[in-house]
Amino acid sequence: MKLKFSQLAKVVLCTAAMAVSAIGCMAVSASAADKIDVSIVCKNDKTAVADAEWSIYKVGERKEADFVLTGDFSKYPVDLSDYTDASKMQAAADTLDNYAKTDGLTPVSTAKTDANGEALLTANSAGLYLVSGKRFDTGTKRFIPSPSLVEFNSDVVKDGKITIYTKFTFEETPNGDSEYGVRKTWVVPEGKNELIPDSIKVEIYSDGKLSDTVTLNAANNWEYFWKGSSDAKWTVKEIDVPANYTVVTKTNEKLFLIENTYKPDESSTPDGSESTPDSSVSTPDSSVSTPDSSSSGTPTSSSSTPDKIPQTGSLNWPIPVLIGGGLILIAAGWRVSRKEK
């Protein structure tokens, strides 16, 4: 029995459509089924920290050689470009961790460490993740976790697992009230002090609840101090960040440094004359030391985050192409059938 050309075309098109659509659906199912076991290790040669709560947040996606913030984190003015050294990655991690805790963002996964200082969290997609710990007191010591940024690349997704060695310190548990402070600094191109606004507003939070809103300006040396409970977790957040500025927030648990760096719109500076800020101005006097992680104690563990985040990532673009191709073939088969009738 011989088939007409139109009948043969229908058979070929329908078969191809089903095959392509099936491949696309399988790819979607595989992507949706990705499960990454995230092993958290919170210990060193001498100490395994039990009951330490760790969370992971998905903060960004890879865009060529850099990262862009996504989801709940896309609204924050944090620069993730050109993070080729540990200090810049740490500054970004500190800032994103401050935002996550201040705004009460929901993590992808949370778990507490067991007696061996280990915990198992889960993720389901590639991307840039913030690893964030929760401070707590144990006896006369206070556990101070350090956040970090880790990329879950295509190799991690394929293996379905990753181990992260967290960073933390211990300090003596303070009693009663403590002195706290927030300081503002600006980094702008040399000779461009007019780019600095007259003032900014900073919100101060205690255990995630708004405690006060203060104004910082040249009159108060761009800093503010207050006394508060040592038991509370204090965080700060600059509101209404000026246009074309990125933010870095550093803290040693009692002093907060908010640094704004001017990043001009490239389209507005075709000659590149202001493309790189090279002058820090409006820095308050040195009577208050700049907060840094060293003042919290001696680190007792290191992170698995490399100095330079690996430039790899998952490849998901073929999925919609395959499904779309299947739909096109089905439509073509339908047109052939219509012509035959």
Buried (B, 14 or more C-beta within 10 A) or exposed (E): EEEEEEEEBBEBBBEBBEBBBEBBBEBBEEBEEBEBBBEBBBBBEEEBBBBBBBBBBBBBBBEEEBBBBBBBBEEBBBBBEEBEEBEBBBBBBBBBBBBBBBBEBEBBBBBBBBEEBBBEBEBBBBBBBBBBBBBBEEEEBBBBBBBBBBBBBBEBBEEEEBEBBBBBBBBEBBEEEBEBBBBBBBBBBEEBEEBBBEEBEBBBBBEEEEBEEBEBBEEBBBBBEBEBBBBBBBBBBBEEBBEBBBBBBBBBBBBBBBBBBBBBEEEEEEEEEBEEBEEEBBBBEEEBEBBEBEBBBEBBBEBBBEEEBEEEBBEEEEBEEBBEBBBBBBEBBBEBBEEEE
